[in-house]
């Protein structure tokens, strides 16, 4: 028996005469084509959505938008890779009507339409609402660090710069010693050695001046600086530090669809809860909802903003007490009596209100004990030579109410991991998006919006029948 034999490459073939014949009736790209066709691109702010009276006709932004949606859905986001697909991919040839824009045109389209492209993502969320794919009863919020176009060697903080300056000074001192030694050698050999040393000294001085300039730019607010992409920051992860961005998601519990997304260069998640939750609530248009997040989002000010907007948070308390780390009584050992406005310590003594102040954007009330010097539990309670002091935020009653909810219904918080971490796993492992290609926070936000839109598209294409999808955009 012989193997199967392919066609002779010199044989003449009769391909289908129509592009239409190459695409199956329920191919998902037909939905992409219909979805983009249903959008009012001029109203969304796309450049060149309306042609000028003169000049060379531009590409319709709908053509380039279809190309990007197809690309991000199929792990293709480089403008050069997308350009190549326009010539060899039958689906792309059909989708674009055999148009083949060059990579510069493709890249400029994304660069020139940052906000409109993010608006397309919201339009798809509106379509999902029309299909009743969002529940809105429970949201899960989480963040993940993504690498950026900035090497770790091109990110500096004060200690790193000071270490580099000290190293440079040591090298300069070494080269100056060699210069002095070269002066004492035979005249025939000295000029060559001196010329090479002078070049090295000049290069080191130039690098030293640059490092001093970077160090001068650092202050209390800007504690690190990145050279390639100034908006990036060095961030800790479980696998080590990365220089990149902190991507945020709000995931709806019904079908694990992403209801809101954002990107920040804040190293921690402590100030991200309200912004993402409020955006998700606005996108879903629900009056009341609940949100779960991990302890990294524990922040009284953020919780207060959520409660005011009708969002009920479920976040475990983060114990950051220095006393707890030292094995002493933390704040959780003190009970607050709202009727008396006092804290009661483990020794059953009261800490009375003393004064209020405003620190780091928080309104704090100070409570102080008396008679701690004679207390038998003092060594277990405080290192203060005088009396124990407790601070209370103005909206701390919201945190106490949240803690009570967590204790009553612990199973609700357990849903957080399977809801919030699933999309990040799919985006990083399945779609392969572990880093950003663009530079600058606004451009990265646009790229993250396209990535999350691709995730939602992928899920919706699996959840909803093709006929129902097509009728929704008709």
Buried (B, 14 or more C-beta within 10 A) or exposed (E): EEEEEEEEEEEEEEEEEEEEEEBEEEBBBBBBBBBBEEBEBEEBBBBBBEEEEEEEEBBBBBBBBBBBBBBBBBEBBEBEBBBBBBEEBEBBBBBBEEBBBEBEBBBBBBEEBBEBBBBBBBBBBEBBBEBEBBBBEBBBBBBBBBBBBBEEEBBBBBEBBEEBBEEBEEBBEEBEEBBEEBEEEEEEEBEEBBEEBEEBBEEBEEBBEEBEEBBEEBEEEEEBBBBBBBBBBBBEEEEEEBBBBBBBBBBBBBBBBBBBBBBBBBBBBBBBBBBBBBBBBEBBEBEEBBBBBBEBBBBBBBBBBBBEBEBBBBBBBEEEBEBBEEEBBBBEBBEBEEEEEBBBBEBEBBBEBEEEEEEEEBBBBBBBBEEBEEBEBBEBBBEEEEBBBBBBBBBBBBBEBBBEBBEEEEEBBEBBEEBBBBBBEBBBEEBEBEEBBBBBBEBBBBBBBBBBBBBBBBBBBEBBEBEEBBEBBE
